Amino acid sequence: MFILVNLKTYPCDPVAVAEAVRDVDESTDVARVAVAPQATHLERVAETGAETWAQHVDPIDYGSNTGHTLAETVADAGAVGTLINHSERRLKLADVDGAVEAADRAGLETVVCANNPAQIGAAAALEPDAVAVEPPELIGTGTPVSQADPEIVEGAVAAAANVDSDVSVLCGAGISTGDDVVAAGELGSEGVLLASGVAKADDPTAALSDLVDPL
Ligand SMILES: O=C(CO)COP(=O)(O)O
């Protein structure tokens, strides 16, 4: 299972969480664990040796784009992948397409987020490496999508497979325990996105160990 920890703009220590991510990733053969800090922390996080992802890239190339995030810069800072169209950083469909293209150009792995199976189908058609279904109403609640809305995960898996069977499906929202990760896997998800369960934990290593232990 792929476990991607999104730090959003939570007031945690990104380097401490990244060290926990690196240590837990190295301690297991059954999970791949990565962290997505804020753009300005990418370099410091990547220096820990943790697999580092961006939270967003813009659908742009080098040039006159003040205030935007260029995929190549994110890759230069040490990121190997990027989220696109997170529910807290929504893009127009054409811009999701452009951001996937920009990430591909920079050699970044891509996960395109979406709210529901219909959007997952549209996202899969843009040929990212993976799509992630995250019902916005469950984000940050501690109520796991795999329990509260298993149909949405199964629907997302079916919708992506219908469009492009090479696109993996992840799910997220409210996931904080190993049982939640196991349940996500049983619904056909190849990984999970999570944030508050680790970013707000007093002991991120313990929180991450709990996530991978039952796998
Ligand atoms: O938005 C999320 C991950 O990208 C999920 O957030 P929570 O894990 O806090 O529900």
The ligand as a Tripos MOL2 file, in Angstrom:
@<TRIPOS>MOLECULE
LIG
   10     9     1     0     0
SMALL
NO_CHARGES

@<TRIPOS>ATOM
      1 O1         -7.1300   15.7210    2.6430 O.2       1 LIG1
      2 C1         -6.6240   14.6920    3.0540 C.2       1 LIG1
      3 C2         -5.3790   14.1430    2.5110 C.3       1 LIG1
      4 O2         -4.9930   14.7800    1.3340 O.3       1 LIG1
      5 C3         -7.2390   13.9460    4.1710 C.3       1 LIG1
      6 O3         -7.1440   14.6950    5.3370 O.3       1 LIG1
      7 P1         -7.4390   13.9650    6.7290 P.3       1 LIG1
      8 O4         -6.5640   12.7390    6.7970 O.co2     1 LIG1
      9 O5         -7.0850   14.9980    7.7560 O.co2     1 LIG1
     10 O6         -8.8990   13.6270    6.7280 O.co2     1 LIG1
@<TRIPOS>BOND
     1     1     2 2
     2     2     3 1
     3     2     5 1
     4     3     4 1
     5     5     6 1
     6     6     7 1
     7     7     8 2
     8     7     9 1
     9     7    10 1
@<TRIPOS>SUBSTRUCTURE
     1 LIG1         1 GROUP 0 **** ****
